[in-house]
């Protein structure tokens, strides 16, 4: 038997096996795709400064620091 403790799927919270699970840490392909969609639609965000560059910043590279 595995020494790992059981985990819950981060999307639906049902118990999910780690070993032998193609979709880990999710319980299924469905939950994996829901999570991917959330990232793609920017529901999840990593905190920090915006990395978007404005057209005025492109004129003067010194402003990018």
PDBQT receptor file of N, H, CA, C and O in Angstrom, charges set to zero:
ATOM      1  N   UNK A   1       0.834  -1.185   0.000  1.00  0.00    +0.000 N 
ATOM      2  CA  UNK A   1       0.000   0.000   0.000  1.00  0.00    +0.000 C 
ATOM      3  C   UNK A   1       0.875   1.243   0.000  1.00  0.00    +0.000 C 
ATOM      4  O   UNK A   1       1.979   1.232   0.545  1.00  0.00    +0.000 OA
ATOM      5  N   UNK A   2       0.384   2.311  -0.609  1.00  0.00    +0.000 N 
ATOM      6  H   UNK A   2      -0.513   2.320  -1.052  1.00  0.00    +0.000 HD
ATOM      7  CA  UNK A   2       1.141   3.546  -0.754  1.00  0.00    +0.000 C 
ATOM      8  C   UNK A   2       1.296   4.256   0.585  1.00  0.00    +0.000 C 
ATOM      9  O   UNK A   2       0.413   4.189   1.440  1.00  0.00    +0.000 OA
ATOM     10  N   UNK A   3       2.427   4.937   0.758  1.00  0.00    +0.000 N 
ATOM     11  H   UNK A   3       3.144   4.991   0.063  1.00  0.00    +0.000 HD
ATOM     12  CA  UNK A   3       2.647   5.698   1.980  1.00  0.00    +0.000 C 
ATOM     13  C   UNK A   3       2.044   7.099   1.868  1.00  0.00    +0.000 C 
ATOM     14  O   UNK A   3       1.992   7.824   2.861  1.00  0.00    +0.000 OA
ATOM     15  N   UNK A   4       1.597   7.483   0.698  1.00  0.00    +0.000 N 
ATOM     16  H   UNK A   4       1.639   6.894  -0.109  1.00  0.00    +0.000 HD
ATOM     17  CA  UNK A   4       0.990   8.807   0.519  1.00  0.00    +0.000 C 
ATOM     18  C   UNK A   4      -0.417   8.834   1.107  1.00  0.00    +0.000 C 
ATOM     19  O   UNK A   4      -1.151   7.847   1.057  1.00  0.00    +0.000 OA
ATOM     20  N   UNK A   5      -0.766   9.968   1.652  1.00  0.00    +0.000 N 
ATOM     21  H   UNK A   5      -0.170  10.770   1.692  1.00  0.00    +0.000 HD
ATOM     22  CA  UNK A   5      -2.119  10.118   2.167  1.00  0.00    +0.000 C 
ATOM     23  C   UNK A   5      -3.064  10.441   1.017  1.00  0.00    +0.000 C 
ATOM     24  O   UNK A   5      -2.656  11.053   0.030  1.00  0.00    +0.000 OA
ATOM     25  N   UNK A   6      -4.319  10.033   1.139  1.00  0.00    +0.000 N 
ATOM     26  H   UNK A   6      -4.650   9.536   1.941  1.00  0.00    +0.000 HD
ATOM     27  CA  UNK A   6      -5.277  10.343   0.072  1.00  0.00    +0.000 C 
ATOM     28  C   UNK A   6      -5.433  11.858  -0.068  1.00  0.00    +0.000 C 
ATOM     29  O   UNK A   6      -5.279  12.604   0.899  1.00  0.00    +0.000 OA
ATOM     30  N   UNK A   7      -5.739  12.289  -1.275  1.00  0.00    +0.000 N 
ATOM     31  H   UNK A   7      -5.864  11.683  -2.060  1.00  0.00    +0.000 HD
ATOM     32  CA  UNK A   7      -5.933  13.709  -1.513  1.00  0.00    +0.000 C 
ATOM     33  C   UNK A   7      -7.296  13.943  -2.137  1.00  0.00    +0.000 C 
ATOM     34  O   UNK A   7      -7.915  13.020  -2.665  1.00  0.00    +0.000 OA
ATOM     35  N   UNK A   8      -7.755  15.171  -2.072  1.00  0.00    +0.000 N 
ATOM     36  H   UNK A   8      -7.253  15.921  -1.643  1.00  0.00    +0.000 HD
ATOM     37  CA  UNK A   8      -9.020  15.537  -2.690  1.00  0.00    +0.000 C 
ATOM     38  C   UNK A   8      -8.749  16.339  -3.959  1.00  0.00    +0.000 C 
ATOM     39  O   UNK A   8      -7.785  17.101  -4.037  1.00  0.00    +0.000 OA
ATOM     40  N   UNK A   9      -9.604  16.156  -4.934  1.00  0.00    +0.000 N 
ATOM     41  H   UNK A   9     -10.387  15.537  -4.871  1.00  0.00    +0.000 HD
ATOM     42  CA  UNK A   9      -9.520  16.899  -6.178  1.00  0.00    +0.000 C 
ATOM     43  C   UNK A   9      -9.702  18.389  -5.864  1.00  0.00    +0.000 C 
ATOM     44  O   UNK A   9     -10.637  18.748  -5.149  1.00  0.00    +0.000 OA
ATOM     45  N   UNK A  10      -8.831  19.265  -6.384  1.00  0.00    +0.000 N 
ATOM     46  H   UNK A  10      -8.072  18.973  -6.966  1.00  0.00    +0.000 HD
ATOM     47  CA  UNK A  10      -8.962  20.686  -6.078  1.00  0.00    +0.000 C 
ATOM     48  C   UNK A  10     -10.213  21.338  -6.669  1.00  0.00    +0.000 C 
ATOM     49  O   UNK A  10     -10.586  22.431  -6.242  1.00  0.00    +0.000 OA
ATOM     50  N   UNK A  11     -10.861  20.707  -7.627  1.00  0.00    +0.000 N 
ATOM     51  H   UNK A  11     -10.558  19.819  -7.974  1.00  0.00    +0.000 HD
ATOM     52  CA  UNK A  11     -12.048  21.286  -8.246  1.00  0.00    +0.000 C 
ATOM     53  C   UNK A  11     -13.327  20.789  -7.572  1.00  0.00    +0.000 C 
ATOM     54  O   UNK A  11     -14.121  21.597  -7.091  1.00  0.00    +0.000 OA
ATOM     55  N   UNK A  12     -13.536  19.477  -7.532  1.00  0.00    +0.000 N 
ATOM     56  H   UNK A  12     -12.891  18.821  -7.923  1.00  0.00    +0.000 HD
ATOM     57  CA  UNK A  12     -14.809  18.936  -7.020  1.00  0.00    +0.000 C 
ATOM     58  C   UNK A  12     -14.709  18.370  -5.608  1.00  0.00    +0.000 C 
ATOM     59  O   UNK A  12     -15.718  17.993  -5.013  1.00  0.00    +0.000 OA
ATOM     60  N   UNK A  13     -13.494  18.311  -5.074  1.00  0.00    +0.000 N 
ATOM     61  H   UNK A  13     -12.674  18.618  -5.557  1.00  0.00    +0.000 HD
ATOM     62  CA  UNK A  13     -13.239  17.867  -3.688  1.00  0.00    +0.000 C 
ATOM     63  C   UNK A  13     -13.503  16.384  -3.444  1.00  0.00    +0.000 C 
ATOM     64  O   UNK A  13     -13.543  15.967  -2.287  1.00  0.00    +0.000 OA
ATOM     65  N   UNK A  14     -13.684  15.573  -4.481  1.00  0.00    +0.000 N 
ATOM     66  H   UNK A  14     -13.652  15.912  -5.421  1.00  0.00    +0.000 HD
ATOM     67  CA  UNK A  14     -13.841  14.135  -4.272  1.00  0.00    +0.000 C 
ATOM     68  C   UNK A  14     -12.468  13.507  -4.062  1.00  0.00    +0.000 C 
ATOM     69  O   UNK A  14     -11.475  14.032  -4.566  1.00  0.00    +0.000 OA
ATOM     70  N   UNK A  15     -12.387  12.399  -3.331  1.00  0.00    +0.000 N 
ATOM     71  H   UNK A  15     -13.193  11.972  -2.922  1.00  0.00    +0.000 HD
ATOM     72  CA  UNK A  15     -11.098  11.740  -3.138  1.00  0.00    +0.000 C 
ATOM     73  C   UNK A  15     -10.498  11.312  -4.484  1.00  0.00    +0.000 C 
ATOM     74  O   UNK A  15     -11.197  10.808  -5.363  1.00  0.00    +0.000 OA
ATOM     75  N   UNK A  16      -9.197  11.524  -4.615  1.00  0.00    +0.000 N 
ATOM     76  H   UNK A  16      -8.629  11.933  -3.901  1.00  0.00    +0.000 HD
ATOM     77  CA  UNK A  16      -8.495  11.171  -5.853  1.00  0.00    +0.000 C 
ATOM     78  C   UNK A  16      -7.190  10.473  -5.509  1.00  0.00    +0.000 C 
ATOM     79  O   UNK A  16      -6.482  10.891  -4.593  1.00  0.00    +0.000 OA
ATOM     80  N   UNK A  17      -6.871   9.422  -6.232  1.00  0.00    +0.000 N 
ATOM     81  H   UNK A  17      -7.446   9.083  -6.976  1.00  0.00    +0.000 HD
ATOM     82  CA  UNK A  17      -5.605   8.722  -6.045  1.00  0.00    +0.000 C 
ATOM     83  C   UNK A  17      -4.495   9.476  -6.766  1.00  0.00    +0.000 C 
ATOM     84  O   UNK A  17      -4.711  10.044  -7.836  1.00  0.00    +0.000 OA
ATOM     85  N   UNK A  18      -3.319   9.475  -6.177  1.00  0.00    +0.000 N 
ATOM     86  H   UNK A  18      -3.144   9.014  -5.307  1.00  0.00    +0.000 HD
ATOM     87  CA  UNK A  18      -2.176  10.117  -6.816  1.00  0.00    +0.000 C 
ATOM     88  C   UNK A  18      -1.512   9.141  -7.778  1.00  0.00    +0.000 C 
ATOM     89  O   UNK A  18      -1.291   9.462  -8.946  1.00  0.00    +0.000 OA
ATOM     90  N   UNK A  19      -1.205   7.979  -7.295  1.00  0.00    +0.000 N 
ATOM     91  H   UNK A  19      -1.385   7.718  -6.346  1.00  0.00    +0.000 HD
ATOM     92  CA  UNK A  19      -0.497   6.997  -8.117  1.00  0.00    +0.000 C 
ATOM     93  C   UNK A  19      -1.438   6.359  -9.128  1.00  0.00    +0.000 C 
ATOM     94  O   UNK A  19      -2.544   5.940  -8.786  1.00  0.00    +0.000 OA
ATOM     95  N   UNK A  20      -0.991   6.290 -10.366  1.00  0.00    +0.000 N 
ATOM     96  H   UNK A  20      -0.093   6.630 -10.644  1.00  0.00    +0.000 HD
ATOM     97  CA  UNK A  20      -1.777   5.689 -11.415  1.00  0.00    +0.000 C 
ATOM     98  C   UNK A  20      -2.886   6.586 -11.947  1.00  0.00    +0.000 C 
ATOM     99  O   UNK A  20      -3.699   6.149 -12.761  1.00  0.00    +0.000 OA
ATOM    100  N   UNK A  21      -2.924   7.819 -11.500  1.00  0.00    +0.000 N 
ATOM    101  H   UNK A  21      -2.264   8.173 -10.838  1.00  0.00    +0.000 HD
ATOM    102  CA  UNK A  21      -3.963   8.754 -11.930  1.00  0.00    +0.000 C 
ATOM    103  C   UNK A  21      -3.406   9.644 -13.027  1.00  0.00    +0.000 C 
ATOM    104  O   UNK A  21      -2.536  10.479 -12.778  1.00  0.00    +0.000 OA
ATOM    105  N   UNK A  22      -3.904   9.465 -14.233  1.00  0.00    +0.000 N 
ATOM    106  H   UNK A  22      -4.610   8.787 -14.435  1.00  0.00    +0.000 HD
ATOM    107  CA  UNK A  22      -3.423  10.211 -15.397  1.00  0.00    +0.000 C 
ATOM    108  C   UNK A  22      -3.691  11.711 -15.271  1.00  0.00    +0.000 C 
ATOM    109  O   UNK A  22      -2.969  12.515 -15.860  1.00  0.00    +0.000 OA
ATOM    110  N   UNK A  23      -4.719  12.099 -14.511  1.00  0.00    +0.000 N 
ATOM    111  H   UNK A  23      -5.305  11.445 -14.031  1.00  0.00    +0.000 HD
ATOM    112  CA  UNK A  23      -5.128  13.501 -14.437  1.00  0.00    +0.000 C 
ATOM    113  C   UNK A  23      -4.691  14.186 -13.151  1.00  0.00    +0.000 C 
ATOM    114  O   UNK A  23      -5.149  15.293 -12.867  1.00  0.00    +0.000 OA
ATOM    115  N   UNK A  24      -3.822  13.565 -12.368  1.00  0.00    +0.000 N 
ATOM    116  H   UNK A  24      -3.450  12.666 -12.598  1.00  0.00    +0.000 HD
ATOM    117  CA  UNK A  24      -3.481  14.126 -11.067  1.00  0.00    +0.000 C 
ATOM    118  C   UNK A  24      -3.013  15.572 -11.174  1.00  0.00    +0.000 C 
ATOM    119  O   UNK A  24      -2.339  15.904 -12.149  1.00  0.00    +0.000 OA
ATOM    120  N   UNK A  25      -3.323  16.420 -10.258  1.00  0.00    +0.000 N 
ATOM    121  H   UNK A  25      -3.871  16.149  -9.466  1.00  0.00    +0.000 HD
ATOM    122  CA  UNK A  25      -3.952  16.153  -8.975  1.00  0.00    +0.000 C 
ATOM    123  C   UNK A  25      -5.480  16.123  -9.035  1.00  0.00    +0.000 C 
ATOM    124  O   UNK A  25      -6.140  16.100  -7.996  1.00  0.00    +0.000 OA
ATOM    125  N   UNK A  26      -6.035  16.122 -10.231  1.00  0.00    +0.000 N 
ATOM    126  H   UNK A  26      -5.499  16.140 -11.075  1.00  0.00    +0.000 HD
ATOM    127  CA  UNK A  26      -7.487  16.115 -10.387  1.00  0.00    +0.000 C 
ATOM    128  C   UNK A  26      -7.996  14.678 -10.412  1.00  0.00    +0.000 C 
ATOM    129  O   UNK A  26      -7.226  13.738 -10.607  1.00  0.00    +0.000 OA
ATOM    130  N   UNK A  27      -9.301  14.521 -10.213  1.00  0.00    +0.000 N 
ATOM    131  H   UNK A  27      -9.926  15.285 -10.055  1.00  0.00    +0.000 HD
ATOM    132  CA  UNK A  27      -9.872  13.175 -10.192  1.00  0.00    +0.000 C 
ATOM    133  C   UNK A  27     -10.237  12.693 -11.591  1.00  0.00    +0.000 C 
ATOM    134  O   UNK A  27     -10.387  11.491 -11.809  1.00  0.00    +0.000 OA
ATOM    135  N   UNK A  28     -10.380  13.616 -12.539  1.00  0.00    +0.000 N 
ATOM    136  H   UNK A  28     -10.257  14.592 -12.361  1.00  0.00    +0.000 HD
ATOM    137  CA  UNK A  28     -10.823  13.225 -13.873  1.00  0.00    +0.000 C 
ATOM    138  C   UNK A  28     -10.387  14.259 -14.905  1.00  0.00    +0.000 C 
ATOM    139  O   UNK A  28      -9.935  15.352 -14.565  1.00  0.00    +0.000 OA
ATOM    140  N   UNK A  29     -10.534  13.889 -16.164  1.00  0.00    +0.000 N 
ATOM    141  H   UNK A  29     -10.901  13.001 -16.440  1.00  0.00    +0.000 HD
ATOM    142  CA  UNK A  29     -10.228  14.822 -17.249  1.00  0.00    +0.000 C 
ATOM    143  C   UNK A  29     -11.143  16.043 -17.172  1.00  0.00    +0.000 C 
ATOM    144  O   UNK A  29     -10.718  17.161 -17.463  1.00  0.00    +0.000 OA
ATOM    145  N   UNK A  30     -12.387  15.829 -16.784  1.00  0.00    +0.000 N 
ATOM    146  H   UNK A  30     -12.733  14.921 -16.548  1.00  0.00    +0.000 HD
ATOM    147  CA  UNK A  30     -13.347  16.928 -16.674  1.00  0.00    +0.000 C 
ATOM    148  C   UNK A  30     -12.842  18.003 -15.715  1.00  0.00    +0.000 C 
ATOM    149  O   UNK A  30     -12.843  19.186 -16.053  1.00  0.00    +0.000 OA
ATOM    150  N   UNK A  31     -12.414  17.599 -14.529  1.00  0.00    +0.000 N 
ATOM    151  H   UNK A  31     -12.413  16.638 -14.254  1.00  0.00    +0.000 HD
ATOM    152  CA  UNK A  31     -11.919  18.565 -13.550  1.00  0.00    +0.000 C 
ATOM    153  C   UNK A  31     -10.629  19.227 -14.034  1.00  0.00    +0.000 C 
ATOM    154  O   UNK A  31     -10.413  20.413 -13.787  1.00  0.00    +0.000 OA
ATOM    155  N   UNK A  32      -9.791  18.485 -14.705  1.00  0.00    +0.000 N 
ATOM    156  H   UNK A  32      -9.967  17.521 -14.906  1.00  0.00    +0.000 HD
ATOM    157  CA  UNK A  32      -8.560  19.047 -15.256  1.00  0.00    +0.000 C 
ATOM    158  C   UNK A  32      -8.885  20.143 -16.281  1.00  0.00    +0.000 C 
ATOM    159  O   UNK A  32      -8.246  21.195 -16.291  1.00  0.00    +0.000 OA
ATOM    160  N   UNK A  33      -9.873  19.894 -17.136  1.00  0.00    +0.000 N 
ATOM    161  H   UNK A  33     -10.392  19.039 -17.128  1.00  0.00    +0.000 HD
ATOM    162  CA  UNK A  33     -10.246  20.875 -18.150  1.00  0.00    +0.000 C 
ATOM    163  C   UNK A  33     -10.949  22.092 -17.536  1.00  0.00    +0.000 C 
ATOM    164  O   UNK A  33     -10.798  23.208 -18.032  1.00  0.00    +0.000 OA
ATOM    165  N   UNK A  34     -11.703  21.883 -16.476  1.00  0.00    +0.000 N 
ATOM    166  H   UNK A  34     -11.825  20.976 -16.073  1.00  0.00    +0.000 HD
ATOM    167  CA  UNK A  34     -12.317  23.022 -15.777  1.00  0.00    +0.000 C 
ATOM    168  C   UNK A  34     -11.227  23.937 -15.235  1.00  0.00    +0.000 C 
ATOM    169  O   UNK A  34     -11.324  25.158 -15.358  1.00  0.00    +0.000 OA
ATOM    170  N   UNK A  35     -10.196  23.358 -14.640  1.00  0.00    +0.000 N 
ATOM    171  H   UNK A  35     -10.117  22.366 -14.540  1.00  0.00    +0.000 HD
ATOM    172  CA  UNK A  35      -9.089  24.141 -14.096  1.00  0.00    +0.000 C 
ATOM    173  C   UNK A  35      -8.334  24.863 -15.212  1.00  0.00    +0.000 C 
ATOM    174  O   UNK A  35      -7.994  26.038 -15.067  1.00  0.00    +0.000 OA
ATOM    175  N   UNK A  36      -8.073  24.180 -16.311  1.00  0.00    +0.000 N 
ATOM    176  H   UNK A  36      -8.349  23.226 -16.428  1.00  0.00    +0.000 HD
ATOM    177  CA  UNK A  36      -7.383  24.790 -17.442  1.00  0.00    +0.000 C 
ATOM    178  C   UNK A  36      -8.194  25.967 -17.980  1.00  0.00    +0.000 C 
ATOM    179  O   UNK A  36      -7.633  27.015 -18.303  1.00  0.00    +0.000 OA
ATOM    180  N   UNK A  37      -9.509  25.796 -18.077  1.00  0.00    +0.000 N 
ATOM    181  H   UNK A  37      -9.965  24.945 -17.815  1.00  0.00    +0.000 HD
ATOM    182  CA  UNK A  37     -10.370  26.871 -18.540  1.00  0.00    +0.000 C 
ATOM    183  C   UNK A  37     -10.346  28.074 -17.614  1.00  0.00    +0.000 C 
ATOM    184  O   UNK A  37     -10.415  29.215 -18.072  1.00  0.00    +0.000 OA
ATOM    185  N   UNK A  38     -10.248  27.826 -16.313  1.00  0.00    +0.000 N 
ATOM    186  H   UNK A  38     -10.192  26.900 -15.941  1.00  0.00    +0.000 HD
ATOM    187  CA  UNK A  38     -10.177  28.924 -15.349  1.00  0.00    +0.000 C 
ATOM    188  C   UNK A  38      -8.891  29.730 -15.539  1.00  0.00    +0.000 C 
ATOM    189  O   UNK A  38      -8.908  30.958 -15.457  1.00  0.00    +0.000 OA
ATOM    190  N   UNK A  39      -7.782  29.040 -15.791  1.00  0.00    +0.000 N 
ATOM    191  H   UNK A  39      -7.768  28.043 -15.858  1.00  0.00    +0.000 HD
ATOM    192  CA  UNK A  39      -6.534  29.751 -16.061  1.00  0.00    +0.000 C 
ATOM    193  C   UNK A  39      -6.629  30.519 -17.376  1.00  0.00    +0.000 C 
ATOM    194  O   UNK A  39      -6.189  31.666 -17.456  1.00  0.00    +0.000 OA
ATOM    195  N   UNK A  40      -7.196  29.902 -18.401  1.00  0.00    +0.000 N 
ATOM    196  H   UNK A  40      -7.554  28.970 -18.336  1.00  0.00    +0.000 HD
ATOM    197  CA  UNK A  40      -7.284  30.533 -19.719  1.00  0.00    +0.000 C 
ATOM    198  C   UNK A  40      -8.186  31.761 -19.704  1.00  0.00    +0.000 C 
ATOM    199  O   UNK A  40      -7.944  32.718 -20.439  1.00  0.00    +0.000 OA
ATOM    200  N   UNK A  41      -9.219  31.740 -18.877  1.00  0.00    +0.000 N 
ATOM    201  H   UNK A  41      -9.416  30.963 -18.279  1.00  0.00    +0.000 HD
ATOM    202  CA  UNK A  41     -10.126  32.891 -18.802  1.00  0.00    +0.000 C 
ATOM    203  C   UNK A  41      -9.699  33.891 -17.721  1.00  0.00    +0.000 C 
ATOM    204  O   UNK A  41     -10.439  34.819 -17.393  1.00  0.00    +0.000 OA
ATOM    205  N   UNK A  42      -8.505  33.688 -17.179  1.00  0.00    +0.000 N 
ATOM    206  H   UNK A  42      -7.905  32.935 -17.445  1.00  0.00    +0.000 HD
ATOM    207  CA  UNK A  42      -7.900  34.571 -16.182  1.00  0.00    +0.000 C 
ATOM    208  C   UNK A  42      -8.698  34.665 -14.884  1.00  0.00    +0.000 C 
ATOM    209  O   UNK A  42      -8.691  35.705 -14.226  1.00  0.00    +0.000 OA
ATOM    210  N   UNK A  43      -9.387  33.581 -14.512  1.00  0.00    +0.000 N 
ATOM    211  H   UNK A  43      -9.392  32.736 -15.047  1.00  0.00    +0.000 HD
ATOM    212  CA  UNK A  43     -10.032  33.532 -13.206  1.00  0.00    +0.000 C 
ATOM    213  C   UNK A  43      -8.990  33.392 -12.104  1.00  0.00    +0.000 C 
ATOM    214  O   UNK A  43      -9.191  33.869 -10.987  1.00  0.00    +0.000 OA
ATOM    215  N   UNK A  44      -7.880  32.740 -12.421  1.00  0.00    +0.000 N 
ATOM    216  H   UNK A  44      -7.717  32.354 -13.329  1.00  0.00    +0.000 HD
ATOM    217  CA  UNK A  44      -6.756  32.628 -11.495  1.00  0.00    +0.000 C 
ATOM    218  C   UNK A  44      -5.693  33.620 -11.952  1.00  0.00    +0.000 C 
ATOM    219  O   UNK A  44      -5.480  33.815 -13.148  1.00  0.00    +0.000 OA
ATOM    220  N   UNK A  45      -5.038  34.236 -10.991  1.00  0.00    +0.000 N 
ATOM    221  H   UNK A  45      -5.211  34.078 -10.019  1.00  0.00    +0.000 HD
ATOM    222  CA  UNK A  45      -3.973  35.177 -11.327  1.00  0.00    +0.000 C 
ATOM    223  C   UNK A  45      -2.836  35.014 -10.328  1.00  0.00    +0.000 C 
ATOM    224  O   UNK A  45      -3.060  34.721  -9.154  1.00  0.00    +0.000 OA
ATOM    225  N   UNK A  46      -1.633  35.205 -10.806  1.00  0.00    +0.000 N 
ATOM    226  H   UNK A  46      -1.452  35.444 -11.760  1.00  0.00    +0.000 HD
ATOM    227  CA  UNK A  46      -0.453  35.183  -9.959  1.00  0.00    +0.000 C 
ATOM    228  C   UNK A  46      -0.188  36.620  -9.536  1.00  0.00    +0.000 C 
ATOM    229  O   UNK A  46      -0.089  37.494 -10.398  1.00  0.00    +0.000 OA
ATOM    230  N   UNK A  47      -0.070  36.898  -8.233  1.00  0.00    +0.000 N 
ATOM    231  H   UNK A  47      -0.150  36.189  -7.533  1.00  0.00    +0.000 HD
ATOM    232  CA  UNK A  47       0.137  38.283  -7.801  1.00  0.00    +0.000 C 
ATOM    233  C   UNK A  47       1.476  38.833  -8.269  1.00  0.00    +0.000 C 
ATOM    234  O   UNK A  47       2.456  38.099  -8.399  1.00  0.00    +0.000 OA
ATOM    235  N   UNK A  48       1.499  40.113  -8.515  1.00  0.00    +0.000 N 
ATOM    236  H   UNK A  48       0.703  40.710  -8.410  1.00  0.00    +0.000 HD
ATOM    237  CA  UNK A  48       2.728  40.783  -8.918  1.00  0.00    +0.000 C 
ATOM    238  C   UNK A  48       2.428  41.945  -9.833  1.00  0.00    +0.000 C 
ATOM    239  O   UNK A  48       1.272  42.245 -10.133  1.00  0.00    +0.000 OA
ATOM    240  N   UNK A  49       3.489  42.591 -10.269  1.00  0.00    +0.000 N 
ATOM    241  H   UNK A  49       4.427  42.347 -10.025  1.00  0.00    +0.000 HD
ATOM    242  CA  UNK A  49       3.339  43.723 -11.171  1.00  0.00    +0.000 C 
ATOM    243  C   UNK A  49       2.867  43.250 -12.539  1.00  0.00    +0.000 C 
ATOM    244  O   UNK A  49       3.179  42.140 -12.970  1.00  0.00    +0.000 OA
ATOM    245  N   UNK A  50       2.117  44.101 -13.208  1.00  0.00    +0.000 N 
ATOM    246  H   UNK A  50       1.863  45.003 -12.858  1.00  0.00    +0.000 HD
ATOM    247  CA  UNK A  50       1.646  43.792 -14.554  1.00  0.00    +0.000 C 
ATOM    248  C   UNK A  50       2.837  43.750 -15.505  1.00  0.00    +0.000 C 
ATOM    249  O   UNK A  50       3.747  44.574 -15.409  1.00  0.00    +0.000 OA
ATOM    250  N   UNK A  51       2.825  42.803 -16.406  1.00  0.00    +0.000 N 
ATOM    251  H   UNK A  51       2.086  42.134 -16.484  1.00  0.00    +0.000 HD
ATOM    252  CA  UNK A  51       3.912  42.676 -17.376  1.00  0.00    +0.000 C 
ATOM    253  C   UNK A  51       3.535  43.276 -18.729  1.00  0.00    +0.000 C 
ATOM    254  O   UNK A  51       4.276  43.142 -19.703  1.00  0.00    +0.000 OA
ATOM    255  N   UNK A  52       2.387  43.934 -18.780  1.00  0.00    +0.000 N 
ATOM    256  H   UNK A  52       1.785  44.043 -17.989  1.00  0.00    +0.000 HD
ATOM    257  CA  UNK A  52       1.958  44.559 -20.027  1.00  0.00    +0.000 C 
ATOM    258  C   UNK A  52       2.801  45.804 -20.296  1.00  0.00    +0.000 C 
ATOM    259  O   UNK A  52       3.086  46.582 -19.386  1.00  0.00    +0.000 OA
ATOM    260  N   UNK A  53       3.189  45.977 -21.539  1.00  0.00    +0.000 N 
ATOM    261  H   UNK A  53       2.958  45.344 -22.278  1.00  0.00    +0.000 HD
ATOM    262  CA  UNK A  53       4.006  47.117 -21.945  1.00  0.00    +0.000 C 
ATOM    263  C   UNK A  53       3.135  48.051 -22.764  1.00  0.00    +0.000 C 
ATOM    264  O   UNK A  53       2.464  47.627 -23.705  1.00  0.00    +0.000 OA
ATOM    265  N   UNK A  54       3.151  49.328 -22.400  1.00  0.00    +0.000 N 
ATOM    266  H   UNK A  54       3.696  49.673 -21.635  1.00  0.00    +0.000 HD
ATOM    267  CA  UNK A  54       2.375  50.317 -23.145  1.00  0.00    +0.000 C 
ATOM    268  C   UNK A  54       3.187  50.807 -24.339  1.00  0.00    +0.000 C 
ATOM    269  O   UNK A  54       4.412  50.685 -24.334  1.00  0.00    +0.000 OA
ATOM    270  N   UNK A  55       2.536  51.357 -25.360  1.00  0.00    +0.000 N 
ATOM    271  H   UNK A  55       1.541  51.456 -25.364  1.00  0.00    +0.000 HD
ATOM    272  CA  UNK A  55       3.267  51.867 -26.526  1.00  0.00    +0.000 C 
ATOM    273  C   UNK A  55       4.303  52.923 -26.169  1.00  0.00    +0.000 C 
ATOM    274  O   UNK A  55       5.357  52.979 -26.803  1.00  0.00    +0.000 OA
ATOM    275  N   UNK A  56       4.034  53.766 -25.169  1.00  0.00    +0.000 N 
ATOM    276  H   UNK A  56       3.178  53.721 -24.654  1.00  0.00    +0.000 HD
ATOM    277  CA  UNK A  56       5.018  54.793 -24.796  1.00  0.00    +0.000 C 
ATOM    278  C   UNK A  56       6.277  54.159 -24.198  1.00  0.00    +0.000 C 
ATOM    279  O   UNK A  56       7.373  54.697 -24.357  1.00  0.00    +0.000 OA
ATOM    280  N   UNK A  57       6.130  53.031 -23.517  1.00  0.00    +0.000 N 
ATOM    281  H   UNK A  57       5.240  52.594 -23.387  1.00  0.00    +0.000 HD
ATOM    282  CA  UNK A  57       7.295  52.347 -22.955  1.00  0.00    +0.000 C 
ATOM    283  C   UNK A  57       8.161  51.730 -24.046  1.00  0.00    +0.000 C 
ATOM    284  O   UNK A  57       9.364  51.554 -23.855  1.00  0.00    +0.000 OA
ATOM    285  N   UNK A  58       7.571  51.405 -25.170  1.00  0.00    +0.000 N 
ATOM    286  H   UNK A  58       6.593  51.548 -25.325  1.00  0.00    +0.000 HD
ATOM    287  CA  UNK A  58       8.342  50.834 -26.273  1.00  0.00    +0.000 C 
ATOM    288  C   UNK A  58       9.261  51.866 -26.901  1.00  0.00    +0.000 C 
ATOM    289  O   UNK A  58      10.290  51.508 -27.474  1.00  0.00    +0.000 OA
ATOM    290  N   UNK A  59       8.906  53.148 -26.804  1.00  0.00    +0.000 N 
ATOM    291  H   UNK A  59       8.070  53.439 -26.338  1.00  0.00    +0.000 HD
ATOM    292  CA  UNK A  59       9.731  54.206 -27.373  1.00  0.00    +0.000 C 
ATOM    293  C   UNK A  59      11.003  54.428 -26.593  1.00  0.00    +0.000 C 
ATOM    294  O   UNK A  59      12.027  54.796 -27.167  1.00  0.00    +0.000 OA
ATOM    295  N   UNK A  60      10.953  54.207 -25.274  1.00  0.00    +0.000 N 
ATOM    296  H   UNK A  60      10.121  53.908 -24.808  1.00  0.00    +0.000 HD
ATOM    297  CA  UNK A  60      12.116  54.444 -24.420  1.00  0.00    +0.000 C 
ATOM    298  C   UNK A  60      12.396  53.187 -23.591  1.00  0.00    +0.000 C 
ATOM    299  O   UNK A  60      11.755  52.976 -22.562  1.00  0.00    +0.000 OA
ATOM    300  N   UNK A  61      13.349  52.347 -24.028  1.00  0.00    +0.000 N 
ATOM    301  H   UNK A  61      13.869  52.518 -24.865  1.00  0.00    +0.000 HD
ATOM    302  CA  UNK A  61      13.649  51.091 -23.298  1.00  0.00    +0.000 C 
ATOM    303  C   UNK A  61      14.105  51.307 -21.859  1.00  0.00    +0.000 C 
ATOM    304  O   UNK A  61      14.014  50.381 -21.053  1.00  0.00    +0.000 OA
ATOM    305  N   UNK A  62      14.593  52.498 -21.510  1.00  0.00    +0.000 N 
ATOM    306  H   UNK A  62      14.667  53.250 -22.165  1.00  0.00    +0.000 HD
ATOM    307  CA  UNK A  62      15.040  52.779 -20.144  1.00  0.00    +0.000 C 
ATOM    308  C   UNK A  62      13.868  52.733 -19.169  1.00  0.00    +0.000 C 
ATOM    309  O   UNK A  62      14.066  52.483 -17.980  1.00  0.00    +0.000 OA
ATOM    310  N   UNK A  63      12.636  52.974 -19.659  1.00  0.00    +0.000 N 
ATOM    311  H   UNK A  63      12.474  53.178 -20.625  1.00  0.00    +0.000 HD
ATOM    312  CA  UNK A  63      11.459  52.971 -18.792  1.00  0.00    +0.000 C 
ATOM    313  C   UNK A  63      11.050  51.575 -18.353  1.00  0.00    +0.000 C 
ATOM    314  O   UNK A  63      10.227  51.446 -17.446  1.00  0.00    +0.000 OA
ATOM    315  N   UNK A  64      11.588  50.530 -18.955  1.00  0.00    +0.000 N 
ATOM    316  H   UNK A  64      12.257  50.634 -19.691  1.00  0.00    +0.000 HD
ATOM    317  CA  UNK A  64      11.161  49.167 -18.670  1.00  0.00    +0.000 C 
ATOM    318  C   UNK A  64      11.759  48.598 -17.396  1.00  0.00    +0.000 C 
ATOM    319  O   UNK A  64      11.331  47.527 -16.967  1.00  0.00    +0.000 OA
ATOM    320  N   UNK A  65      12.709  49.246 -16.775  1.00  0.00    +0.000 N 
ATOM    321  H   UNK A  65      13.057  50.117 -17.123  1.00  0.00    +0.000 HD
ATOM    322  CA  UNK A  65      13.347  48.688 -15.586  1.00  0.00    +0.000 C 
ATOM    323  C   UNK A  65      12.566  48.896 -14.334  1.00  0.00    +0.000 C 
ATOM    324  O   UNK A  65      12.996  48.472 -13.261  1.00  0.00    +0.000 OA
TER     325      UNK A  65
